Amino acid sequence: MQYLVNSQEMKQYDKNTIEYYKIPSAVLMERAALAVSDEIKKQFKDPSQTNTILSICGCGNNGGDGLAVARLLYLAGYRVEVLLPMGTEKMTAETRAQYETIRQYQIPEITELPESSSYAVIIDALFGIGLSREIGGNLYKLVEKLNQIPAYRIAVDIASGISADTGAIQGITFDADTTVTFGFAKYGQLFYPGAEYTGRLIVADIGIDTYSFLAQKPFGFYLKPEDIHAMLPERHAYSNKGSYGKVLIVAGSKDMAGAAYFSAKAAYYSGCGLVRILTAKENRQILLTKLPEAIITTYDADTDDMTECIAQLDDCMNWADSVLIGPGLGTSPNAKILVAKVLSYAGKKIVFDADALNILSKNLTLLKESKADKIITPHLGEMSRLTGRPVTQIQQNLSETAAAFAIEYQTICVLKDARTVICAPDKTIYLNTTGNHGMATGGSGDVLAGLTAGFFAKSENAMQTAALSCYLHGAAGDAAALQKGMYSMTASDILEMLPVVIQAADGGIVKDEKIQ
């Protein structure tokens, strides 16, 4: 479990380190510069064979980091130039000290970017995490030119122009190949569009660590491969199918068996012991054929009298350890009865997806009054219906939207987007980093919902269940993309990669090269 912070939290932790632990700002700056210069040295090992390195430095402490990087590389034998597009008058005390040092070393300083620029590396140290305005004017033109130069581009702490809190682009952004950030990853480096311009993210230890939290821990987290093994449900040699949980899938309307199939098989792949599908009678034969491992219970979806169906549902609910309702269910009056009935079970572990969410959007009182242990898994359109807010507004405020809904309705909210955000009523936030755009295909959400219900059967921690499921679902999508490509992969491909990534996680060898 890795911490994720916003700009205000990071500034506070920096302050705590300096004022409480008495580590001088200059020491932190030197360690930051060492982390960046070491990364450049890894990429360009021979100074004599490396073209000039350009460090673009602003007036804040981020600029001071960039000046210190320039000095370290210069002393290591690299050809270095420094550009100060904002001048020197408004430099912070720490940055001015670094500037006086590079002047003493007579490191070349240029006053403007040459028309014909040829550099091996461009170091972006213009702005740090505190940028709160759009980049405009001459600085906009400068960043635009820098992005056109065929060089290795590395950002110091955060690429200039990315909001550290949201990932929004403030006018323009430096297009980094690599970003070396300090202490902890920032929200804006993982949220899109900021993630696209962050490049490879390296989180460097410079002395600002968990001690620096004092009494102010962050609410944000993301997972890395080494976290996954410990989160998987335990399995024991002396066990049976009843040992690993029973999952009920209430899914599939008349002649619409696909969503039920994807959900149920994904639940089985989680390692649960038994899966039971409650579905329309027309789906019975195809589900028995496609998934003979499942227990199939059917009902008449067209009936005017749901008495018998409700009795079946009672039996199924009492049997199950966890429940998923919604995939392919439809929004008929009978489907609405099923959703309302499921919500009435206090203490049950329930995942609401797809049509169940569309039904709930018309009567959110049902969700608010429910005493179940709830996880909801909306995509942006479903979240728009649940909140009444436009999709574009939700996209710009993913974590805020999900967090507010989770608190108001006392549910785990898994808000699905290119970066899925998972929020709990206690304000904890997980940001999922696995997955790719090839997963934007029909049935992908059914796979995630089923996987979540499967893990939920043996877990008492709904938040951890949701985070684990999203990570492995995205990892399966990444594995599928390697085999099929992002254009051609389907939900079936994602589904069949689940055993591969879960087996890898069980051995502690899940691969995720996106964050180092």
N, C-alpha and C positions, 0 to 999 in steps of 0.2 A: 504494500500500500504506500503510494508516493503522495506527498503533499502538493497541493496546487494553490497558488495564492494570487490575490489581486494586487494592484499597485499600492493601495493604502496599507495593506498588511505587510507587503515587502518593505515599504519605507519604515514601518514601525519596527520590524525585526532588525533592520539595518541600524536604526537608532538604539534599540535595546542592546545590540552587540557592542556598539561604541560607548554608550553611556553607562550601562549596567556592568558589562564584562570588561570595560576599559580597553578594548582593542582599538587602537587608533585607526581613523579613517584611511590614513596613508597605507597602513598594513593591508587593509581589505582591498584597496586599490591596486597594490602591488600583486596580491594574490590573484586578483581578477585578471590583471595583465598577463601574469604567468600562464594562466589557464588558456587565454586566447593565443598567446605567442606559441605555446607548446602545440596547440592544434595546428597552427600554420606550419610549424616545423615538421609535423608528421606528414603533411601533404607536400611540402617542398623541402626535402631533406638537404639538398646541396645549395648553399647560398650562392656559390659561384655560377651555378647553372640556372638561377632564378632571376627573372626580370624584376624590375623595380616594384616594391610594395608601397601602396599609397594608403595612408591613414587619414580619414576625413573626421575631424574632431570639432565638436561643439563647445559651448562655454560651460556646460554643467559637468557634474562628476563623471558622466558617461564619456564626455570628451577627455577628461583626465585619464580615464582608463585607456582610451585610444592613444593618447600621447605616451603613456607608460608602455604600451604594446610596441609602439614605434621605437622607443629607446631600447627595449630588450632585443628586438630583432636587429637593430642597427649594431648593437654590441656583439651580436652573434654572427656578424659578417654579412648580413643582408643589405641590399641597396634599398633605402627607405626615403620616402618623401612624406611631408605632412601638409595638409591643407586645412586652414582655419576659416571657413566661409562666413562665420559670424564675428570674426575679429577676436580681440583679446580683452576689450574693455569690461565686458560683463562676466568674465570668468569667475568661478567660485575660487575660494582660497586654495583648495586642494588641486584644482586644475591649473591655476596659475603657478603653483609650485612645480608641477610636472612640466609646464611650458618653459619655466626658467631653466629646468634641468636639460631639456632637449636643446635649448639655445646654447648652454654651456658645452654640450657635446657637438655642437655645430651640425646637427641633423638638418638636412635640406628642407626648407619650407617654401612652398609655392603659394602664390597669391590667387591663382585661378586655375581651373582645369584646362590643360592644353587642348587645342582643337583636335590634334591627332594624338590620342592617348593610348599608350601601350603599357599595361601593367599586368603583373602576374597575379597580384592579390589586391583587392580593395577592402579596406577595413572600415566598417560603418560604426562610428562612435559620435554621431550627430546628436541624437536625442536618446534619453533613457526611457524608463518606464513611466515617467511623469508627464509625457506629452499629452496635453489636453486641448490642443487646437489643431486645425488643419494646416498642413504644410502648403505654403503658397509662395508666389513671387519667385525670386531668384533661387531659393532653396528647392522649390518644386522642379525648376529647370535643371538644377544640379543633380538631384536624385534621378531624374529622367535620363540624363546623360550617363550617369554611373551605371544604370541598368543596361545601357546599350554597349558598354565596354566588355569585350570578351575576356573576362578575368574571373578568378575564383573570388566570390564575394562572401565575406564573413561578417556577421553582425555581432556587436559587443552588447551583451545582455538581452537586447531586443532589437529587431529590425526597425529602423526609423520609419514612423508613419503607421505602425500597428498599435491600436489601443491595447494596452496590457490587460484591460478588464474584459473586453468583449471580442477582440479580434477584428473589429471594424477598421477599415482603412481610412486614415485621416488625410484626405487629399491625394496623396501618393505614398508609396512605400518602397523602401530599398528591398530589392528582390534577392534575398540571401540564399546561398547554397548551404551554408551552415550558420547556426546561431549558437554561441556559447553564452548561456544564461547562468546567473549566479544564485546559489542557495537552493532555489525551488523554481520549478516551471511556473509560468504565468498563464492565466486563463487564455489570454489573447494569442498565445503561441500554439494552443491546441484547438481553439475554435476557428472555424472558417469565417472569413477568408484569410485571417492572419496566418493560419497554419500553412497555407499554400506558399506564403512568402518567407516563412521562417526557415524552410529547408530542413536539413538534419539538425535536430535539437540535442545539444549536449548540456546537461545540468552539472555545473562545476561546483565543487566544495571550496569556498574561499574563507570559511570561518563563520558564516551565518548559517546556523543549523537549528535543530529542534530546541536546543537550549535557549535560543534567541526568542522563542515564543513567550517565555515567562508565563503569564496567565492568559495569553491571548492566542490560543491555537486557531489555525485556519479551519474553515468548514469544508474546503475542497480537497479532493483526492483523485488520483487516477491509478490504474493498475499496470504493472509490468509483469513479464513472464515469471519472474521469481516469486511473485505474490500468488500465482494461481494454484499451485500444487496444494498449499495449505488450506485453500478455500473449498476444495473438492470434498464432497461428503465421504466420511470414512467408510471403508469396506473391511469385512472381517472374514477369515477363513470359515469360521463356524457361523453360518448364516443361511437364510433361505429367501425366497422371493418376498415374503412378508417383512423381511428385515429392512428393505430399501424403499418402502413407501408405495402407496397406491394413488394413482392420479385419475381424476375424472375429467374428460374432455366433453364439454357440451358445445357441439359445433356442427355445422353442415345443415343447410336447409334442403328442401326437396330437390333431388338430383344434383346436389352441389356437395360432393364428397371430398373434393381436393383439399380444402382447408383443414378438414377433420383429419385426413390422412397425414398431411405435413405436421400438424400439431402433435398428433399421437405418436408418430414415429420419432419425432424430436424428443418427446418426453421419454420414450424408451431409451434413446441414446444417452440421456442424462444418467442412466444407471438405476432408475426406479424399478421396482419389482413387477408392478402390474399397471396396465392402462386400460381404462374402460371408456368407451365412447357412447355418449347419449346423442342420438341423431335421428333425423327423419327416416322412416322405414324404407324409403326408396334407395337409401345409401347402403343398406345392409350388405348386399351381395358384393359390391365393388370393394367395400372396406374389408370384408372377410377374405377376399382374393388378394388385395394389396397388402394387408397387414393381419395375417392370421394370428399373430401373437395377442392382438387386442381382444378384449371382451366387448361385444357389441350389444347395446340395448337400444331399441328403436321405439318411436312413437308416431302417431298419425299427426303430421304437421297441419293438416287441413281440418282437423276436428273442431267442432263447436263446443265440445265439452272436454276440458283439460284435466278432469278429475283423475283419470287413469294415469296420464302423463305426470301429473304432480306427485302421485304415489310412487311412480318409478323414480322420479327425481329425488324424493325423500330417501328411498332405498340407496340410490347411488351416492347421495351426499353423505349419508351415515357411513357408507363403506369407505369413502375416499379420505386420504390425508391432505390432498390439495386438489384444487379445482381450477380449470380454465374454462371460461365461457366467452363466446363471441365469434370466433373465426367462421365465416361463411354462414352464420346463423340466420341472417336476414333481420328485418325489422317489422315483421308481421305482428299482429296482436298476440298471437301465441308465443312468439319469441319474447315479447315484452313481459309476458307472464312469467316465463322461465327466468329472465334476468331479475325481476323483482323477487321471485321466490329464493333464488340463490343468495341474494343480498340479505335475506332475512336470517340467515344462519350465523349466529354469533360465534366468534372464536374460530371459524373456519379460515383456512388459508386459500385465498381466491385471487386469480389473475383475470383481469377484464381486458379484452382486446376487441378490435374491429367493431362488429355490429353491436356488441354489448355496450361499447362506448357511445355509439350513435344513439342507442336507446336511452342511455343514461343522460345524454346531453339535453334531452327533453324533460328530464325530471331528476335534477341533481340532488334533490332532497333525499332520494333513496340512497345515494352514495354517502351523503353527509350523516345520515342516521344509522347507517350500517355499522355493526360492531365487529365485522369480519376483519381479518388481517389481510389487507388489500394491496395489490400491485396493479396499476393500470399501465398500458403500453400504447399510448396514442402516437400516430404520426402527426405531421403538422396540420393536415386537414381536419383530423379528428380533434386535435387540441383546439383548433379554431372553433369548432362546433361546441366543444365543452366550455370554452371561456367567452365566446362571442367576440373574440379579438381577431383582426385580420392576420392571415398567415405571414405577411411581410413583417408585421409588428412582432409576432412571436419569434420569427427567425432572428431578429435583431436583439431579442431579449430572452434567449432560450433558458438560461439558468434562473432568471428572475421569474419567468412565467411558470416554469415547472415547480420552483420552490414555493411560490405563493399558492399554487393549487394543492401541493402536497400538504401544506400547513392547514389550509382551510378545510380540506376533506379528509385529513388524517389518513393519507394513503402514500405509498411509494409511487412516484410518478416517473415513468420511463418515457421521456420525450424523444422520439426518434427523428434524427436528422443525420446529415453527413457526420456530425459529431453528436452522438446520443448523450443526453444529460439525464442523470438519475438523481432525483431529489427525495429526501425524507422529511417527515414532519419536524424532526429535531434540527433542521437546516443543513444537515450533512449533504454534500454534493459529490457524486462521482461523475467524471467525464470519461467516456469510453474513447479509446484511441485506435481500436482495431476496425477493420472493415474498409470498403472501397465502393466506388460508384457503380460497379457491376452488380452490387446487391440491390440496386433499385429495380427490382423485378417482382412480379406477382408471386405471392406465396412466401417471400422472404420473412415477412412479419409473422406469418403463421408458425414458421420454424422457431423464431425467437420466443413466441408466446408458449409453445409447447415445451421448449427447453427450460424456460423459466418455471413453468408448472412442475416439471419433472424434478428439478433441483429443490423446489419449494417443499416437496413432499417430505424431505428429510432434513429440512433446515428450519430453525426458529428465528433466523435473522433475515427478514424480507429484503432489507437493503443490500446485504451481502449477496443474497440470491440473485437479485436483479443485476448487480454489477458483474458477478461471475458469468451470468448467462449472456449478457451483452458482449463481454470480452470474448468468450468462446465462440459466439455466433459470428462476430466480426472476424475472428481468427479463421473460422471455417470459410468465410467469404474470401479472405486473403488467399487461403490455400486453394480454393476453387478457381480463383482468378489466375493463379500460376499454371493450372492445368488447362483451363478452358478459355482464358482471356476474359477481360471485363465486358466485351461486347456480347459474348455468347453464353455466359454462365446463366444458370437458372436456379430456382429455389431447390430443385432436386440436387443440383451440384453442391449447394451449400449444405443441404441436409446430409448428404453422403460423406462430406468432409468432417462432420462433427466427431465421429469416432476417431478420426486421425488426430485432430487437435486435442481431444480429451485424453487420448492415450499419451500424446506428447506431454501434456500438462501433468498427467499422473506420474510420468517419469522425470518431471521437472525440466523438460527441454523444449518448452514452447519457444518459438523464435519470434521476436518482434524487434526489428531493427529501426523503428521509427524514432525512438527516443533513447538516447544514451546518457 
